[in-house]
């Protein structure tokens, strides 16, 4: 029996300067949503909501903020109002995307999400879209783009079809340097694999068997996410361990995760550190959280992780994770005390799932 997934919905911030291709990328995700139900908050700048009009026909749950920037809100309460609408159980959303205005300050959006009191959400990362053809000119006019790139979790270098190979190399190098440890992928027409941002939903809901066809269902197979789309390859690394992980060694691995490693998801077994629970792990960029959940009665006690990134060394990651394993599930009293102390490194990042009441 597989324990139920947590009810927290990831909220992804999609940012980038005017004309970088954010709406094109968002519409691509909506057309190739891998079975997910997506809620969208469109943060248009100006009285005519062009982006909202562009997106509206392809999404089931959308809130448009209208004139002005969401990032100018005094505190998180205004954003919470919109998130409350999209996180109602009836919406049954799997992910929420905030398309920021091209003039927004993405760090403020991230700050508000992390400060949100909404128990139904978790931070899903900051995706910064960059126009490869216009990047040098944009950087000259708006040097603050370096600050935006520095806090991004994933950078999409878009419109690469409009740049020569030599020019693309120069732009990619400059963006990578400004982006620090962020994963960097190239794209044309905003075509990225949806798996970078959200997981495919397996199977229809019991009450959704007779659902209407979606826009995605009507697309020719060749137009779907994996077929003919242009995007730089990224790596997806799977890791399974039958032995429990050492909390201390695993946290050292997470603290030093390499450049380009964008997402880590899965379940960790800490053995004697907490024999009653497995720990659901969500890591995106610098953000990290654990959710302890009781083991199901017949569930095999093992660690299962998926790591997603660009330019990562799969063999080295496997080796590091293997080194995080502990030799035994049992421990002497002294070793147990050490385990309890090392578990504090994990517990610092614990967020209780919604609905867990005493």
N, C-alpha and C positions, 0 to 999 in steps of 0.2 A: 504494500500500500504506500503510495506517495503522499506525503503531507501536503496540505494545500499551500499555494503560493501566498505570499503576504498581500495585503490589500492596498499597500501604498503604491500610488501611481507615479512613475517618473515624470518630471517636468523638465523639458529640454528648452534651453534658450537658444534661438537661432538669430545670430547677429551678423552685422557687416555693413559697410558704408553703402550709401545710395547707389543703386545700379550694380551691386556685386552679384546679384542673382539669387537672393534669399527666397523670393516668392516662387521662382522657377524651381528651386530645390524643394521647397515645401510641397508644391503641386506634384512634383515627381514622387515624393514620399507618399502622398495621398493616393496616387494612382498605383503605387506598388507597395501597399502597406502591410504585406505579408500576413493578412488576416487580422491585423490589429484594428481596434476602434480608437480613432485619434480625435482628441479635442484640440482646438486651435484658439489661441488668443492672438489676434492681429493688432499690433500696435502701430497703426498708420499715423503719419505726420501730415496734417492738412485736413481741410474740411471735407474733401471728396475722398472717400475711402477706396482707392483704386485696388490696393492689395486685398482688402476684404472682399471686394466684388469679384476679384479674380479667383480667390480661394473658395468662396461661398458655395459654389455648385458641387464641390467635391468632398465636403466634410459634414459629418453628422451633427457635431456639437461645436459651435463657434461663438465666441464672444468678441466683439470688436470694441476697442477702447475709444475710437473716434479721434477727434482733434487733440493734439498734444502728446507728450511722451509719458509713458508709464513710469519711466525712471525718475520723473520729477515728483512722484508721490512722496509725501513727507515720511511715511512709514509703510510697513507692510500691510496695513489694514485694507487699503484700497485693492491691492492685488489679491488679498485673501477673499474679498467679495466675489471676484471673478472665478477664482479657483473653487470656491464653495459651490458655485453653479455647476462647474464641470466635474466635480467629484461626488455629486449625488449618486447614490447606488443605481438609480434608474438609468443613468447614462452609460454605465458598464464600460467605461473607458479603460484602455490599456496604457495610453501614453498621452501627455499633453505637450503641445509645442507652442511656445511663445515666439512669434515672429516680431522681433524688435524693430522699431523705426530705424532707418538708416542714420538718424542723428542721435540715437539713444546711447547712453553710457552703459555698456553691458555689465560692468562690475556692480552697478547699482541694482540691476535686475537680479543678479546672482545673490547680492546681499539680502535683498528682500525675500527671495525664495528660502535662503538658509535661515532667515529670521521668522519665517511664517509659522503660525500656530496651527495650521491645518494638519491634522494627524494623518490625513489620507494621502499625502504626497511625500516624495523624496526628490532631491535634486538629481537631475538626469544629465547634467553637463552643459557647458557652453560651447556651441558650435559657431565658429567665426568663418564667414564666407568672404573670400578675397577675389577680386577681379584681377586675374593674372595680367591681362592686357593693360590695365590702367593702374596697376599697383605703384609703379614709380611716381606717376603724377599725383595719385591720391596721397601717397606718403609725404610728398613735398607740400601739398596743400593742408594735409591733416596729419602732422607728426604724431598725434595721439594714437594713431593706428597701432604703433608699436606697443603702447600700453594695453590696448585691447587684445593684441595677439599674445602678449605675455601671460594673460590670465585665461586664455582659451584652453579647453580640454581637447578639442578636435578642430583642426584648421582645414577647410576645404578650399583648395586653390582652383577656382572655377574659371571657365572660359579659356582653358588651356589650348583650345583649337585655334585661338586667335593670336597665338604667340609662336615665334620661331623656336626651334629646338634650343638654340644658343640662348635666346632671350628667356626661355622658360627656365633654363638652368640657373641663370642669374637671379630671376625672381624667386625661384624655389629656395635658393640658398639664403636670400635676404629674409624671406618669410620664416624659414626654419630657424634662423638665428634669433629673430625677434620673438618667435613663439616658444623658445626654451624647450621644455620637455613635451610640448603638445604633439600629438600625432598629426601628421600632415599627409593628406591625400590629394591627388589631382583629379579634376573632373571637367567635363564639357556639358553644357546645358543643365547643370545641377544634378547630373545623374550619378548618385552614389548608392551603394548597397544599403537598403533599409536596416540590415542587421547591425550596422555600425551604431544605430541609435536605439533600436528596439528589437525585441525578440519576436520571432514568428509565433503566432498562436496556432496550436495544434488542435484541429477538430473544432466543429461548431458547437455552440452552446446548446443545451438540451432544448431550450425554448426558441432556438433560432434555426431549426432544421429547414423550415419552409420560408426562410428569409428571401427578400427581394435580391435580384442581382445587383451588384455594386458596379461602379465604374471600372474597378480593377478587374472584375470578372469578365467584362466585355472587351478588354484589351486583347489584341492578338498576342499569342505566346511570345513572338519575337520582340514585342515591346515591353515585356515585363522585366523585372529588376536585374536578373542575372544574365540575360541573353546578350544583346548587342550593346549594352551600355558601356560608356567609356569612363573608366575610373582606374586609378592606380591600384594595383593589387595590395591588399592588406592581409595580414596573417591572423588565423584563428587557431589558437593552441588549446588543446584539451589535456587535462591532467586529472588522473584518478589515483588515489592512495588508499590502500587497505589499512595501513597503519595510521594512527592518529598523528596530528601535527603538533609540534612543539609551539605553544603560543608565542614564546619569546622569539624563536627563529623565524616563525611565519611573519610576525610583525616587523622584524628586521628586513625581511624580503619586501614587504609592502612599503615600508618607509623608504626603501632605496630602489623602487621599481624603475626600470630604465625609460629613457626618452622614447616616445612613440607608443608606449603601452597605454592604450586609451581606456579600455574597459576590462574589469575582472568581475565575474559573476559566478555564483555557484554556492556550494555548501561546504563548510569546514567542520571536521571532527577533531575536537581537542582532547579526546580521551578522558583521562582522569582529571583534567582541568575542569571539566563540566560534563560528567558522564550522562546526565539526564537530557542534554540538549545538543542539537546540531546548530551551527551558526550560518544563517544565510548571509552571504557577502555581496555587497554592491560597492564597486569602486569605479569611479569615472574621473579621469584626470587626477586632481589632488583630493577629490572628495572620497570619503570612505565611511561606510556604516555596516554594522553587523546587527542581525536580528536573531536572537536565540529562539528556537522552536523545539518542542519536545520530540524526541525520536518516536516514530510510529512503532507499534509493537513488533512487526516483522521486518522492519526496514534494515537493510544491511548498513552497518556503521562504517562509512567510508567518506573520504573527501572527494568531491567532484567539482572541478573548476574549469571555466572557459576564459581564456585571455585573448583579447582582441587588440590589435594595434597595427602600426605601419612601420616597417623597417626593424622589426624586433627579431631577436635570435631565438628561435623555437628550442633549439637544442640546449642553449644556455639556460633558458627559463625552466625547462624540464629538470636540468641538473640542480638548479637552485631550489626548486620546489621539493625535489627528492631529498635534499639536504635538510628540509624542514621537518621531515618525519621523525617521530619518536619511536623508540625501540619497543615500547611496551605500553599496554593499557593500564597495567597495575603499577603501583608505586609504593615505596616505603613511606613512613611518616615524614621523613625529612624531604624526600622528593616531592611529596604531596604539598608540603608547605611552599616549596619553590614554585610548583605549578600554580598554586593559588596566587602567589605574588606576580608571576609572569602573566596570569590571566588579566591582571589589571590593565595591561597594554591593550588587550582586546576590548575589555569592558568600557574603556574610555570612548569607544565608538559605537556603543550599543544604543539602538533606538527601538523601543518596544513597538511591535506591530499594533495597528488599530484594532480595537475590539478585545484585547486581552485584559479581561477584568478579573479581579480576585474573587 
